[in-house]
Amino acid sequence: MLFLYVTASLLITLLGIMTAIHMMKDRIDKNHMKFMVLSMVISMSYGFTIGVLAGMIFNSSLLFSTFIACAVTTFISVTVCLKLHFHYLAAIESAFSGMMSAMMGTMMVDMLSLLDSYYFLISSVLVTILIVLLSMVDLYSLRYADVIKQFKLWLVLGICGVLAVVFFTFPSPSSITEDPESLDNQPEQHNHHH
């Protein structure tokens, strides 16, 4: 349940940012540094979240979880950059930023217990959603700046509401600790009988 929830959250936010990019593509200045940074920030936030998720799913193999996280993050990074019509070097830079954060996510899970990793997962999902929502507001302000300024308070309240809904509906960590296969990464307890 936890992994489906996180995957659905990531797919919905990815759909949202890709829609915003598509709708504003005629207003995006391909040479403007802000949009290159936007693609890098999105890649890094998705990368860390996907890294933590892959590390939790494939917690018995750091190599496999890192490979999966890097591959998925690279695909997302390149897709976002190509949608923004950036130069291939910007897409490569964004992909490597995403891969680096994906590796950090998988390594964090490898160093921590799964329960501690669960809290990293919540945090990274919330940060990713926040970054995507703020990026969408920034993109839509290219065409609808007056409307966004007029409803700025409502936008802030809406973003806080979305984050609160995600936080309070996030599946409990009991789904992790009840699964015997997910306990492979837990510290072993040695019982010595004399």
C-alpha positions in Angstrom: 0.0 0.0 0.0 2.8 2.4 0.9 4.7 1.9 -2.3 1.5 2.3 -4.4 0.7 5.5 -2.6 4.1 7.0 -3.2 4.2 5.9 -6.8 0.7 7.4 -7.4 1.8 10.6 -5.8 4.9 10.8 -8.0 3.0 10.0 -11.2 0.3 12.6 -10.4 2.9 15.3 -9.7 4.8 14.4 -12.8 1.7 14.6 -14.9 1.0 18.0 -13.3 4.4 19.5 -14.1 4.4 18.1 -17.6 1.0 19.6 -18.2 2.2 23.0 -16.9 5.3 22.8 -19.2 3.1 21.8 -22.2 0.7 24.7 -21.6 3.4 27.3 -21.1 5.9 26.0 -23.7 5.5 29.1 -25.9 6.4 31.4 -22.9 9.4 29.5 -21.7 12.7 31.1 -22.6 15.0 28.1 -23.4 18.1 30.2 -22.6 16.8 31.5 -19.2 18.8 30.0 -16.3 15.6 29.8 -14.1 14.2 27.1 -16.3 17.4 25.1 -16.4 17.5 25.2 -12.6 13.8 24.2 -12.5 14.6 21.0 -14.4 17.6 20.3 -12.2 15.6 20.8 -9.0 12.7 18.6 -10.2 15.2 15.9 -11.2 16.9 16.1 -7.8 13.7 16.0 -5.8 12.3 13.1 -7.8 15.7 11.3 -7.7 15.9 11.4 -3.9 12.3 10.2 -3.4 12.7 7.4 -6.0 16.1 6.5 -4.5 14.5 6.1 -1.0 11.6 4.2 -2.4 13.8 1.8 -4.5 16.1 1.3 -1.5 13.1 0.3 0.6 11.6 -2.0 -2.1 15.0 -3.7 -2.9 16.6 -3.3 0.5 18.6 -6.5 0.2 20.6 -5.2 -2.8 22.1 -1.7 -2.8 23.5 -2.2 -6.4 20.1 -3.2 -7.8 18.1 -0.5 -6.0 20.7 2.2 -7.0 20.5 1.0 -10.6 16.7 1.0 -10.7 16.5 4.5 -9.0 19.1 6.0 -11.4 17.4 4.5 -14.5 14.0 5.8 -13.5 15.3 9.2 -12.5 17.3 9.6 -15.7 14.2 8.8 -17.7 12.2 11.5 -15.8 15.0 14.1 -16.0 15.6 13.7 -19.7 11.8 13.7 -20.4 11.4 17.0 -18.5 14.3 18.6 -20.2 13.2 17.5 -23.7 9.7 18.7 -22.9 11.3 22.1 -22.1 13.2 21.8 -25.4 16.6 22.3 -23.7 20.0 21.6 -25.3 21.1 18.0 -24.8 23.9 19.2 -22.4 21.2 20.6 -20.1 19.4 17.3 -20.2 22.6 15.4 -19.4 23.4 17.8 -16.5 19.8 17.4 -15.1 20.0 13.6 -15.5 23.3 13.4 -13.5 21.9 15.7 -10.8 18.9 13.3 -10.5 21.1 10.2 -10.5 23.3 11.7 -7.8 20.3 12.4 -5.5 18.9 8.9 -6.4 22.1 7.4 -5.2 22.0 9.4 -2.0 18.4 8.2 -1.4 19.3 4.5 -1.8 22.4 4.8 0.4 20.4 6.5 3.1 18.1 3.6 3.2 21.0 1.1 3.3 22.5 2.9 6.3 19.2 3.2 8.2 16.5 0.9 9.5 13.4 0.6 7.3 11.4 2.4 10.0 13.8 5.4 9.9 13.7 5.2 6.1 10.0 5.5 6.2 10.3 9.0 7.7 12.8 9.9 5.0 10.2 8.7 2.5 7.4 10.9 3.9 9.7 13.9 4.0 11.0 13.4 0.5 7.5 12.9 -0.9 6.3 16.1 0.8 9.3 18.1 -0.5 8.8 16.7 -4.0 5.1 17.7 -4.0 6.0 21.2 -2.6 8.7 21.7 -5.3 6.4 20.6 -8.1 3.5 22.7 -6.9 5.7 25.8 -6.6 7.2 25.1 -10.0 3.7 24.8 -11.5 2.7 28.2 -10.0 5.9 29.7 -11.4 5.2 28.3 -14.8 1.6 29.4 -14.9 2.7 32.9 -13.8 4.3 33.3 -17.2 0.8 33.7 -18.6 -1.5 34.3 -15.6 0.6 36.5 -13.4 -2.2 38.9 -12.5 -4.6 36.0 -11.5 -1.8 34.4 -9.4 -1.0 37.7 -7.6 -4.7 38.2 -6.9 -5.2 34.7 -5.4 -1.7 34.3 -3.8 -3.2 33.7 -0.3 -5.5 31.0 -1.7 -2.7 29.4 -3.6 -0.6 29.2 -0.4 -3.5 27.8 1.6 -4.2 25.3 -1.2 -0.6 24.1 -1.3 -0.6 23.8 2.5 -3.9 21.8 2.2 -2.4 19.4 -0.4 0.6 18.8 1.8 -1.6 18.3 4.9 -3.8 15.8 3.0 -0.8 13.8 1.8 0.8 13.9 5.3 -2.4 12.7 7.1 -3.3 10.1 4.5 0.2 8.6 4.2 0.1 4.9 5.0 1.3 4.0 8.4 4.7 2.4 8.9 3.1 -0.8 10.2 2.9 -2.0 6.6 6.7 -2.0 6.6 7.3 -3.7 9.9 4.6 -6.4 9.4 6.2 -7.6 6.2 8.8 -10.3 7.1 10.7 -9.9 3.9 11.2 -6.2 4.6 13.0 -7.0 7.8 16.1 -8.2 6.0 17.7 -4.8 6.5 17.0 -4.7 10.2 19.9 -5.2 12.6 20.3 -8.8 13.5 19.8 -9.9 17.1 22.2 -12.6 18.3 21.0 -15.0 21.0 23.8 -17.0 22.6 22.7 -20.1 24.5 25.2 -21.5 27.0 
